[in-house]
Amino acid sequence: MALKNIIGIDHAVVAVTGLDAAAECWRRLGFTLSPRGTHSAKMGTGNYTIMLDPDYIELLGVLTETDHNVATRNFLARRGEGIERIAFTAVDAAEGAEEIRARGFEPIGPTDFERPVPMPDGSLSAAKFRVFHWPLTEAPGGLRIFACQHKTRETVWIPELMRHANAARCLKQVLIVTSAPARDAAHLSRLIDREGRADTDGVVTVASGGSRADFAFLTRDQLASRYPAVSLAGLPEHGGAGLVIGSSDLALTEAALGSSGVHSGIAICVPPAAANGTLLAFVAG
């Protein structure tokens, strides 16, 4: 039975070494970014968000080294920039943590935190969250997962931040490269109680829940076959590799991406070297 308190992919976390430089890079790709957020002193991190519907992308950087951000620092030291982890939406994080505990996975958390948010009217509010992580050792395909309960959705999904020059609308897929797609997809299936399916090209897809984006596990060769015109330089042999993004207007996408965009089959792509270690593939939808 699927987890009752987890309803699909909420956001993708892209870890970066230079937070402000990364934000400028994604702005040049036609994304609208939130004002820079600063987490608690305990967390020692800051972020920019790229709000889509019903999900988003988070650019995350370490501002001060703390015990809380050791895993992120280790990720950057080992792999470099790129997709560090994926969040699911939690209806109730405390109950969700108990659900995975009942399945034999000891949760980390739940933990409450918040960050200040400048609102469009000039006032200052706060985005408040409660999160829990699956055990750090449970990282299918090298990708960590956690769940996020939004206590103040109105301070995160701000309409002015959801309009993008590149017509980005929503996440469609998270791409994970691995030498063993079936094995790692089965690992994720056990963690979230959802079945995978093998596509005709051998890629194994696991639905995250509801109408949210899917996970696609594939080898590096399969990734190169899907996007033959795109340089994969900067991608790991094992781990989160890319995001497939639904576009409401591919002509606007192409215009916004300019020379950074590469046509590859049905997608307009940004190579990982131009997006902080993350392959971006824009498709109609």
N, C-alpha and C positions, 0 to 999 in steps of 0.2 A: 504494500500500500504506500502511495506517495506521501511525502511529508505534508502535513496539514498546514504548517505555519511557514512554509517556504514556497513562494509562488513564481519563481523564475529569476533570470538574471536581472539584477538591479543596476550594477555598473561595473566597468572594467577599470582597474587601477594600473596606470602606466607609471612606473617608477623612473625618475629622471635625476640627473646629477646637478643640473642647474635649473632651478624651478622657473625663474623669470625668463631665461633664454628659451626654455621649452615652450612657455606660454606664447612668446613672440613667434616661434616657429609654427605653432598650430594656428595662431591668428593669420599668418601669411597663407595658410591653407584654406582660409575662408570660414573658420569656426569663430563663433562668438564665445568668449570666455567670461566666467564670473570674475569679480574682483578677487584678488589673492586672499585666501583664507589662512589663518594660523590656528593650529590645534593647541591643546594644552601643553604646559611645560613638561608634563610627564610624557606625552607623546613625542614632542620634539619635532613635529613635522608641519608642513604647510601644503596647500594645494590650490589648484585652479580646477574648476569643473566646466565641462562642456555638456550642457543640458539638452537632452533629446526627449523623445516621448515614446515609451514610458520609462526610459533608462537614461544612462549618461556615461561619460568618460571622465575619469579623474586623473589629473596630472599630479603626482605626489612627490615631494622632495623632502629630504632630511635637513632641517635647519639647525638642530642641536642634537648631538649624539646622546641617546638615553637608552636605558635597558629596554624600553618599549619598542624602539625601532631597530633593534639588532637584526631582526630577520630581513628587513628592507635593506639595511646596509650590507648584509652578507650577500643578498641578491645582486645588488649593484656591483659589488666587488667581484663576484663570481661570473656573472653573465653580462653586466653592463645594462644600459637602459632598455626598457621594454615592459611588456605586460607582466606584472608581478603576481597579481591575484585577481580573482573575480568574486564580486559580491552578489548574493541572492537577496531578494526582498524578503524580509521577515515580517509576517503579520504581527507576531508576538515573539520577540527574541528569547525571552525566558522560557516560554513553552517550546520554542524551536530547539533550544539547547537541550531540553529534557527529552525531546523526540530523538535526537541523535544519540544521546546517552543511552536510551533504551535499546538502540540498535548496536550498542557496543563501542561507540566512538565518544571519548571523553572530551567535552567541549572546553574551549578556552573562553571564559566569560560566562554570562554576558557582562559587558562593560558599557557604562554610560559616558558620553562625552559631548561636547558642543564646541562650536566656533562662532565668532561674531560674523554677522552678515549685513553689509550696507544695502538698504532697500532702495528701489528706484525713486521713492519720494524723499530721499535724503535721510530717513530715519535709520537707526541701527537696531537690528534684531539679532536673533541667534538661530542657528541650525542645530537641532538636538537629535542625537542618535543613541540607539542601544544596539550593540553588535556582539556576536560571538563567532569564534573561529572553530572549524574542524581542527583536529590535532595537526601540528605542523608536519608530521610524518605522513599524513594522508594528503598527498599532493599529486593527483592524477596527471600524468604527463608532465610532471614538474611544476604544475600550476596550483598554487594554494587557493582555497576557497573559504569564504566566510559569509555570514548573513547580517543584514543591516535593517533595523527597524527605524523608519523615519518618524520622529515624533512631531516634526514641524515641516511637513511637505511644502507648505506655502512659502517657506524661506529658502527652499532648494529649487523647486520647479517654478521659477519666476518667468512669466511669459516673455519679457524683453530679452531674456538670455536664451530662449529656445528658437530664435530666428537666426539662421546661419546663411551667409552669402553662398556657401557651397551646397545649399539645399539638403544638408544632412537632416535626417528625420528620426531614425531609430537604429539600434543594433540589430543585425540579422544573424550573425554568427560570430563566435570566437574561435579562432584557428589555433590549434595546438599541434606542434610538430613533435613527432616521436618515432622511434624505430619500431614500435609495437602498437599500432592504433587500436587493434581489437582489445588487447590487454588493458591499456590505459583507459579506454572508453568503458570497459567493464568495471574498472576500479571506480570511476565516477558514478556509474550506475548504482553501485553498492552504497555509495555515500549519500545519494539523493533519492534512491528508490525509484529510478526511472530507467526504462529500457533503452538500449542503443539499437541502431539499425545500420547495416552496411549499404553504402551507396554503390552505384554501378562501377565507379572508378576505384572502389576499395576503401574509400574514406568512410570512417565510422562516425555517425552523428548521434548525439544524445540530446534529447529535448530537455530544456531547463525547467519547463512548466508554463502552463497557460499559453499566451501568445508571445512570450518573450523569446529572445534569441536562443539559438541552439549552440551546442559545442560541436566542433568538427575536429576529429583526431585524424591526422594524416602524416605520412612520411614527408621528408623534405623533397624527395623526388615527386611525390604527388602534388605538393604545393607548387613546385616549379611547373608541373604539367597544367595545373589549373590557371596559373598566371604566367604564361611562357615569356612575356615581354618584360617582366619585372625582375630587376636585380634583387636577389635575396641576401646580399651582403649585409652583415650585421645581425642576422638572425641566429638563434642558438640551434644546436642539433636536437635539443630537447626542451620544450617549454612553450609558453604562450608566444605566438608568432604574429598574429594579425587580427584585425576586426573587419568584418563585412558590414557595411553601413548602408542602410536604405536611403535613397535620395528621392525627393519629390520631383526633381527636375534635373536630369543628367546634363542637359545643356548648361544650366547654371553651375553645376558641379565642375564641368570641364572649364568653363570660363574662370571660375574662382581658383582652380588649381593651377591654371596656366602651365608653365613649363615643368611643374612638379608632377603633373598628371601623366599617366602612361596608359594607353588603351591596351586592354588584354582581354580578349573575348567579350563577354557581356559586361565587364567591369571597367571602371576607370580607377586606376590604382596609384597610390603613392608608395614608392619603395621605402623599406624600413630605414634606410640611411637618411631619409628626409623627414621622418616622423618619430624620432627618438626610439629607434629600434622596433617600430611597430608597422607592419604592412597594413595599409588601409586600402580596402577594395569597395568602391562605391557601386551599388547596383540599383536598378529601378525598384521602387517600392517604399 
